[in-house]
Amino acid sequence: MTDIFTALADSTRRALLDELAERDGQTLFELCAKLATRHGISSSRQAITQHLGMLEAAGLVTTRRQGRYKFHHADFTPLRAISARWPIPQEDP
């Protein structure tokens, strides 16, 4: 679970997850373009690849190769484990 918190600690990685949550299955090129235009993040492709690698190691991103393209998909299952461990009580209306 420590990997999840480490992965979520970085604003660039959170922005990547936001983009994948909005539209799943994006390529590195698409993600780099959206980070630059929507979030003002102008990191190199190599840096974004490293961020995606950390998200993948934490189980928050999976990848699928199709031809020469690699598509990235969000997997929020590890976050469900966190909410199961520390449930948020329902507020009374």
MARBA-3410 file (N, C-alpha, C, O; in Angstrom, 1 decimal):
93
0.8,-1.2,0.0,0.0,0.0,0.0,0.9,1.3,0.0,0.4,2.3,-0.4 ~ 2.1,1.1,0.5,3.0,2.3,0.5,3.2,2.8,-0.9,3.3,4.0,-1.1 ~ 3.3,1.9,-1.9,3.5,2.3,-3.3,2.4,3.2,-3.8,2.7,4.1,-4.6 ~ 1.2,2.9,-3.4,0.1,3.7,-3.8,0.2,5.2,-3.3,0.0,6.1,-4.1 ~ 0.5,5.3,-2.0,0.7,6.7,-1.5,1.8,7.4,-2.1,1.8,8.6,-2.3
2.9,6.7,-2.4,4.1,7.3,-3.0,3.7,7.8,-4.4,4.1,8.9,-4.9 ~ 3.0,6.9,-5.1,2.5,7.3,-6.5,1.6,8.5,-6.5,1.7,9.3,-7.4 ~ 0.7,8.6,-5.5,-0.2,9.6,-5.5,0.3,10.9,-4.9,-0.3,12.0,-5.0 ~ 1.5,10.9,-4.4,2.1,12.1,-3.8,2.6,13.1,-4.8,2.7,14.3,-4.4 ~ 2.7,12.7,-6.0,3.2,13.6,-7.0,2.1,14.2,-7.9,1.2,13.5,-8.3
2.1,15.5,-8.1,1.0,16.2,-8.8,1.0,15.8,-10.3,-0.1,15.7,-10.9 ~ 2.1,15.5,-10.9,2.1,15.0,-12.3,1.4,13.7,-12.4,0.7,13.5,-13.3 ~ 1.7,12.8,-11.5,1.1,11.5,-11.5,-0.4,11.6,-11.3,-1.2,10.8,-11.9 ~ -0.8,12.5,-10.4,-2.3,12.7,-10.1,-2.9,13.2,-11.4,-4.1,12.9,-11.7 ~ -2.2,14.1,-12.1,-2.8,14.7,-13.4,-2.9,13.6,-14.4,-3.9,13.6,-15.1
-1.9,12.7,-14.5,-2.0,11.6,-15.4,-3.3,10.7,-15.1,-4.0,10.3,-16.0 ~ -3.5,10.4,-13.8,-4.7,9.6,-13.4,-6.0,10.4,-13.7,-6.9,9.8,-14.2 ~ -6.0,11.7,-13.5,-7.1,12.5,-13.9,-7.4,12.4,-15.4,-8.6,12.2,-15.8 ~ -6.4,12.4,-16.2,-6.6,12.3,-17.7,-7.1,10.9,-18.1,-8.0,10.8,-18.9 ~ -6.5,9.9,-17.4,-7.0,8.5,-17.7,-8.4,8.3,-17.2,-9.1,7.5,-17.8
-8.7,8.9,-16.1,-10.1,8.7,-15.6,-11.1,9.4,-16.5,-12.2,8.9,-16.7 ~ -10.7,10.5,-17.1,-11.6,11.2,-18.0,-11.8,10.4,-19.4,-12.9,10.3,-19.9 ~ -10.6,9.9,-19.9,-10.7,9.1,-21.1,-9.6,8.0,-21.0,-8.4,8.3,-21.1 ~ -10.0,6.8,-20.8,-9.1,5.7,-20.6,-8.5,5.3,-21.9,-9.1,5.5,-23.0 ~ -7.3,4.7,-21.9,-6.7,4.1,-23.1,-6.0,5.1,-23.9,-6.2,5.1,-25.2
-5.2,5.9,-23.4,-4.5,6.9,-24.1,-3.0,6.5,-24.3,-2.4,5.8,-23.5 ~ -2.4,7.1,-25.4,-1.0,6.8,-25.7,-0.2,7.8,-24.9,-0.7,8.8,-24.4 ~ 1.1,7.6,-24.9,2.0,8.5,-24.3,2.0,9.9,-24.9,2.0,10.9,-24.3 ~ 1.9,9.9,-26.3,1.8,11.2,-27.0,0.5,12.0,-26.6,0.6,13.2,-26.3 ~ -0.6,11.3,-26.5,-1.8,12.0,-26.1,-1.7,12.5,-24.6,-2.1,13.6,-24.4
-1.2,11.7,-23.8,-1.0,12.1,-22.4,-0.1,13.3,-22.2,-0.4,14.3,-21.5 ~ 1.0,13.3,-22.9,2.0,14.4,-22.9,1.3,15.7,-23.4,1.5,16.8,-22.8 ~ 0.6,15.6,-24.5,-0.1,16.8,-25.0,-1.1,17.3,-24.0,-1.2,18.5,-23.8 ~ -1.9,16.5,-23.4,-2.9,16.9,-22.4,-2.3,17.5,-21.2,-2.8,18.5,-20.6 ~ -1.2,16.9,-20.7,-0.5,17.5,-19.5,0.0,18.9,-19.8,-0.1,19.8,-19.0
0.5,19.1,-21.1,1.0,20.4,-21.4,-0.1,21.4,-21.6,0.0,22.6,-21.1 ~ -1.2,21.1,-22.3,-2.2,22.0,-22.6,-3.2,22.3,-21.4,-3.5,23.4,-21.1 ~ -3.6,21.2,-20.7,-4.5,21.4,-19.6,-3.9,21.7,-18.3,-4.5,22.4,-17.5 ~ -2.7,21.2,-18.0,-2.2,21.3,-16.7,-0.9,22.1,-16.6,-0.4,22.4,-15.6 ~ -0.4,22.6,-17.8,0.8,23.4,-17.8,2.1,22.6,-17.4,3.0,23.2,-17.0
2.0,21.3,-17.6,3.2,20.4,-17.2,3.9,20.1,-18.5,3.4,19.5,-19.4 ~ 5.1,20.6,-18.6,5.9,20.5,-19.8,7.1,19.5,-19.6,8.3,19.9,-19.9 ~ 6.9,18.4,-19.0,7.9,17.4,-18.7,8.2,16.7,-20.0,7.4,16.7,-21.0 ~ 9.4,16.1,-20.1,9.8,15.4,-21.3,9.0,14.1,-21.3,8.4,13.6,-20.4 ~ 9.0,13.5,-22.5,8.3,12.2,-22.7,9.0,11.1,-21.8,8.3,10.3,-21.2
10.3,11.2,-21.6,11.0,10.2,-20.8,10.5,10.4,-19.3,10.3,9.4,-18.6 ~ 10.3,11.6,-18.9,9.9,11.9,-17.5,8.5,11.3,-17.3,8.1,10.7,-16.3 ~ 7.6,11.6,-18.3,6.2,11.1,-18.2,6.2,9.6,-18.2,5.4,9.0,-17.5 ~ 7.1,9.0,-19.0,7.2,7.5,-19.0,7.5,7.0,-17.7,7.0,6.0,-17.2 ~ 8.5,7.7,-17.0,8.9,7.2,-15.6,7.7,7.4,-14.6,7.5,6.5,-13.8
7.0,8.5,-14.8,5.8,8.6,-13.9,4.8,7.5,-14.2,4.2,7.0,-13.2 ~ 4.5,7.2,-15.4,3.6,6.1,-15.8,4.1,4.8,-15.2,3.3,3.9,-14.8 ~ 5.4,4.6,-15.3,6.0,3.4,-14.7,5.8,3.2,-13.2,5.5,2.1,-12.7 ~ 5.9,4.3,-12.5,5.6,4.3,-11.1,4.1,4.0,-10.8,3.8,3.3,-9.9 ~ 3.2,4.6,-11.6,1.8,4.3,-11.4,1.5,2.9,-11.7,0.7,2.2,-11.1
2.2,2.3,-12.7,2.0,0.9,-13.1,2.5,0.0,-12.0,1.9,-1.0,-11.6 ~ 3.7,0.4,-11.4,4.2,-0.4,-10.3,3.3,-0.4,-9.1,3.3,-1.4,-8.3 ~ 2.6,0.7,-8.9,1.6,0.8,-7.8,0.3,0.1,-8.1,-0.6,0.0,-7.2 ~ 0.1,-0.4,-9.3,-1.1,-1.1,-9.7,-2.2,-0.1,-10.1,-3.3,-0.5,-10.3 ~ -1.9,1.2,-10.3,-2.9,2.2,-10.7,-3.0,2.3,-12.2,-4.0,2.9,-12.6
-2.1,1.8,-13.0,-2.1,1.9,-14.4,-1.7,0.6,-15.0,-0.8,-0.1,-14.5 ~ -2.5,0.2,-16.0,-2.1,-1.0,-16.8,-1.8,-0.5,-18.3,-2.3,0.5,-18.7 ~ -1.1,-1.3,-19.0,-0.8,-1.0,-20.4,-1.2,-2.1,-21.3,-1.2,-3.3,-20.9 ~ -1.5,-1.7,-22.6,-1.8,-2.7,-23.6,-1.1,-2.3,-24.9,-1.3,-1.1,-25.3 ~ -0.4,-3.2,-25.5,0.3,-2.9,-26.8,-0.7,-3.3,-27.9,-1.3,-4.3,-27.9
-0.7,-2.4,-28.9,-1.5,-2.7,-30.1,-0.7,-2.1,-31.2,-0.6,-0.9,-31.5 ~ 0.0,-3.0,-32.0,0.9,-2.6,-33.0,2.1,-1.9,-32.4,2.7,-2.4,-31.5 ~ 2.3,-0.7,-32.9,3.4,0.1,-32.4,3.0,1.0,-31.3,3.9,1.8,-30.8 ~ 1.8,1.0,-30.9,1.3,1.9,-29.9,1.1,1.2,-28.5,0.8,0.0,-28.5 ~ 1.3,1.9,-27.5,1.1,1.4,-26.1,0.0,2.3,-25.5,0.1,3.5,-25.4
-1.1,1.6,-25.1,-2.2,2.3,-24.5,-2.2,2.2,-23.0,-2.0,1.1,-22.5 ~ -2.5,3.3,-22.3,-2.4,3.3,-20.8,-3.9,3.3,-20.3,-4.7,4.1,-20.8 ~ -4.1,2.5,-19.3,-5.5,2.4,-18.7,-5.4,2.6,-17.2,-4.5,2.0,-16.6 ~ -6.3,3.4,-16.6,-6.4,3.5,-15.2,-7.0,2.3,-14.6,-7.9,1.7,-15.1 ~ -6.5,1.9,-13.4,-7.1,0.8,-12.6,-7.1,1.3,-11.2,-6.1,1.4,-10.5
-8.3,1.6,-10.7,-8.5,2.2,-9.4,-8.8,1.2,-8.3,-9.2,1.5,-7.2 ~ -8.6,-0.1,-8.7,-8.8,-1.2,-7.7,-8.0,-1.0,-6.4,-8.5,-1.2,-5.3 ~ -6.7,-0.6,-6.5,-5.9,-0.4,-5.3,-6.5,0.7,-4.4,-6.3,0.6,-3.2 ~ -7.2,1.7,-4.9,-7.8,2.7,-4.1,-9.0,2.2,-3.3,-9.3,2.6,-2.2 ~ -9.7,1.2,-3.9,-10.8,0.5,-3.2,-10.3,-0.2,-2.0,-10.9,-0.2,-0.9
-9.1,-0.8,-2.0,-8.5,-1.4,-0.9,-8.2,-0.4,0.2,-8.4,-0.8,1.4 ~ -7.8,0.8,-0.1,-7.6,1.8,0.9,-8.9,2.2,1.5,-9.0,2.3,2.8 ~ -10.0,2.4,0.7,-11.3,2.8,1.3,-11.9,1.6,2.1,-12.6,1.9,3.1 ~ -11.5,0.4,1.8,-12.0,-0.7,2.6,-11.3,-0.8,3.9,-11.9,-1.2,4.9 ~ -10.0,-0.4,3.9,-9.3,-0.5,5.2,-9.7,0.7,6.1,-9.8,0.5,7.3
-9.9,1.8,5.5,-10.3,3.0,6.3,-11.6,3.6,5.7,-11.6,4.6,5.1 ~ -12.7,2.9,6.0,-14.0,3.4,5.4,-14.4,4.8,5.9,-14.1,5.2,7.1 ~ -15.0,5.5,5.0,-15.5,6.8,5.4,-17.0,6.7,5.8,-17.8,6.2,5.1 ~ -17.3,7.1,7.1,-18.6,6.9,7.6,-19.6,7.8,6.8,-19.3,8.9,6.4 ~ -20.8,7.3,6.6,-21.9,8.0,6.0,-22.4,9.1,6.9,-22.6,8.8,8.1
-22.6,10.3,6.4,-23.1,11.4,7.3,-24.6,11.2,7.3,-25.3,10.9,6.3 ~ -25.2,11.5,8.4,-26.7,11.6,8.6,-27.2,12.8,7.9,-26.6,13.9,8.1 ~ -28.3,12.7,7.2,-28.9,13.9,6.5,-29.5,14.9,7.5,-30.0,15.9,7.1
END
